[in-house]
Amino acid sequence: MTEKVTVGLCLKHSGKIVQTALDSISKQDYPHEAIKLIIVDEDENGSSKNCLTFFARNTDIKTTIFFVENKGLGASRQMVIDNAIGDYVVWVDDDFVLNTDFISQHVAFMERNPLIGAARAEELRLSAKTSVSLFETYLQILNKGNSSVTANMGGLEIFRLEAIKKVGGFDLKIKGAAEDRDISIRLINAGWQLSRNNKAKYHRKYPPATWNALWRKQFWYGYGNHFLYHKYQNRAFRWEFFFPIAFYIGFRDSLKIYKINHEKKVFFLGSYYLFRNFANFIGFFRADLDGYGHHMNMNCLK
């Protein structure tokens, strides 16, 4: 029996980039009659509307599109959950290039492991053309073969729908990043396991390749983590910004990678970690100035 699967695609300012994900979804070898695609588009400029509606009219995959304004990522994710079918939800970003068996491999993995609530695929790296992409390639070497996924980690592509519903769904108050990290924490606390599934593979067509793009990405993560810091009253979210620790971890990881590829450039990894860490810190600090997440403290006092 083929399990029904929901594919969730949450967009904002995607423009024509979303065609990358749509092409990948349409080429999946998983039976298309067992897939429901739900798209939530927050693009107030409507730059991706024509592309999405054309795809919906011409695909053999049942597709539902919601055009919304200022919902936030937590609410957009929850719209997918509220309209999902089947046992699993597979999340896809607008620039994902999926292997044709991506969904098949993920579903098979979850079927074999009923205690796993969510799993992460293996992200493949293209050839490094910039220093940023080179360091990202080093991180892939570091994580290759590692099956462990901990709480406080996002980037999980397949979720057991039952697990999401049992932990209360996505937090509607989360407007940007960290909604996946938040639900990962709650899954772990509820007794579900998280894992990697290295047989499901994909790569990003437009990964951060410049220092400016990396800064924006990490700033966004730091901004979102400020919300979680107040939600969980967890000091660990602040220790992440202790710069000597970031540099030490970078140096430690560079030694591990050097033993594999013997490239001296890897010893700049500590500086790369510091850069990402500082961008996270600035995002966290900006969220504090904006009061993002402060209401969580007030809720705890009531």
N, C-alpha and C positions, 0 to 999 in steps of 0.2 A: 504493500500500500504506500503510495506517495503522500508524504505529509504536506499539508498546505503551509505555505510560507508567506509572510508579509515582508515586503521590502520597503523601508522607510527612507525617504530622501527629503531632508529639511534644508531649505535654501534661503540665502539672503545675498543680494547683489551678485548673483552667479553669472548673469548674462549668458553668453554663448558657451561658457565653460561647461555648463550642465550637460551639453551634448555628449561630453566624454562619458559621464556616468550612464546616460540613457543608452548609448551604444553598447556599453559593457553589459548592462542589464538585459538588453535585447538579445545578446549573443550567449546567454547562459544555457548550458545543456540541461538544466533542471526543467522538468515539464512546465511549460508556460501556463497551462491550464490550472496548475497548482500554485501559481504565484499571484499575489495581489500587490500592486505597487501603489503606495500612498505618498503623494508629494505635497509638502506644505511649503509654500513660497511666500516669503515676507518682503519681496522686492517691491517697494512702493513705486519704483520707476517703471516696473513692468517690462524690464529688459529681457526677461526669459519667458514671458507669457506665450509668445507665438511659438517658440520652440517646444514648450511643454504641451500646448494644446495640439500641435501638429503630431507630436509623438503619440499622445493619447488616442487620437483618431485612427492612427495607422498601425499601432502595435496589436499583437495578439495576446498581450498581457493585460488583464483587467487593471485599469488605472483610474485612480481617484485623485483629483487635484483640489487643494484648498488654497485660495489666495487670501492672505490675511495681512493685517497691519499691526506692527508693534506688539506681537504676542510674546516674543522672547523664545529662546531655544528650548527652555524647559517645557513651556506650553506647547510649542510646535511638536516636540517629541511626544508629548502626551496625546496630542490629536491623532498621531499615528497609532498609538496604543489603543485609544478609544474606538478606532475603526478597523483594527487589525483582525485577521482571521488566522486559523491554524495554531500550531504550537510554537512557532518561532518567528522572531522579528530580526531581519538582517538590515543593518544600517549601512548606508552608502553615502559618501561625500561626493560633491559635484565633480571633483577631478579624479575620482577613483577609476583606474583601469584594472578591471577584474580578470583573472584567469577564467576561462569559460566554465570551469568546474567549481568556481568559488562557492556558490550556494550549495551545490551537491556535496562538496567536501565538508562544509560547515554543518549541514544537516546530519550527515552520516556520523560525524564526530559527536554531536549532541545526542544522537540516538544511542550511541555506544556508551555514553557517560551521563546517566540520568541525574547524578548529583551535581552536575555542573550547571550553574545558572547563566553563565555568559562566557564567551571565548573570544580570543583575539587571533586574527590571522597573521601570517608572515608578510611583512611589507618588504617588497623587493626594491632595491635601489638601482637607479640607472647609473651609467658611468659618470664619475665625478668631473664636472666641468668648472666648478668654483671651489674655493676653500670651504665654504659652508657645506656644500654637497659632499665634499671629501670627508668632513667630520661626521656627517650623517651616515656615510658609508661605514665609517669606523664603528659607529654605534650598532649598526646592523651586524657587523662581525662579532661584537661583544654579546649580542642577544641571540645569535644563531644557535639553535639547539636548546635554548632555555625554555622550559615548559611552564615556569612559575609566573603567576600573575597575582599581585597583592591587592588588598584594598588600597584606596587612594590613587588607583590607576585608572585612566580612561582609555579610550581607543579600542573598546571592545565592539566587534561588529555584529555578533549574533547573540541574541538573548532568548531565553526561554520565556515565552509570554506569561506563563503561570507565575514564574519567579518575579517578574516586574510587577504584576498585579498584587502579589502577596506582600510586597514591601511598600505598596501604596502608590506606585507609578512615579513619574518624574515630578520634581519640585517645580510648581508653576511660577514660583517667585524668582527662579534663576533665569536671568535675562540673556546671559551669554555663556561663556565657557564654564566648564566644571560640572555641568549637569550629568555627564557620564561618570565622572569621578564620584559624584555624590551618590548615584545609584549603585556604584560598585561597593562603596562603603556599606550601604544598607543591605546589599545582597550578602556580603560577608557576615555582617552582624546577625542576619536571619538564618545563617547556617548553610548558605549556598557556596559552592566552590567556583572560583574563576580559573581559567586556564588559557594556554596558548594552543592553537591548532595550526601547526606549521605546514599542513597539507593544503590549507586554503591560502592562496597567494594573490597579491595585488601590488600595484605600484601607483604612485601619484604622478599625474601628468605634469602638474605644476607645483612641485615641492618648493619650500623656501630655498632659494639659491643665492640670495644676497643677504648681507648683514642687516640691511634695513627690513627685509621681509621676515627674517628670523626675529628681529627685535619686536616687530608688530605681533607676531604669533606668541612669543613668550610674554609680552606685556599683557596680552589678552588672557593668557592662562593665569598670570599673577592676579589680575583683576578678579577673575572668577574664584580663585582660591581664597580670596579675602572673605567672600560670602561663606565658604565652608568653614573657615576659621571661626567665625562667629556662630555658625549653626552647630558645630560640634564642640566648641570650646576646647579645641585641640591645639596645644602649643607647638606640636610638631609642624604645623603649617608655617610657623615663624622660624623654626630652626632651619628650614630649607633655605633661608636667606642668609645664613651664617657663612660668609664668603670663604674663610679658611677651610671649612668642611667641603665646600664645593670644589675648591682647588685640589684638596687632598684626594677626593673621590676621582677627579679627573686624572690626576697623576697615577693613582692606583689602577684605573681602567686602562690608561695608556700602556702601562707595563704588561697587562694581560694581552692587549692587542699586538704589541710589539713582538711578543713571543710567537705570534701567528704569522705576521706579514713582514716584520723586520724593517718597517718604514720609519725613519727618524721623525717624519712630520707628525707622527702620532703623539709626540711629546708636547705638542701645542694643544692637546685636548683639554688640559687644565684651564688654559686661557679661554677656550671655547665654552667650557662649563661656567666659568666666571661671567662671561658675557650673557649667557642665557639666564644665569642666576640673577644678575643685576637687572635685566629687563623684567623678570618676574617680580623682583622687589619693587621696582618703580610702579608696575601695574598694581601690586598689592597696596602700595602707599597711596596711589591715586584713588583706588576704591575706598580707602579709609577716609580720604578727604571728601569723597562723594557720599559717604555714609552708606555704601552698598553692603547690606548684610547687618547693619547695626540694629535693625528692628528685631533680629533674632535674639539679641540680649534682652530686649524689653519683654519679649514673649517668655523668656525664661524666668523673669522676675514676677510674672503675673501668677 
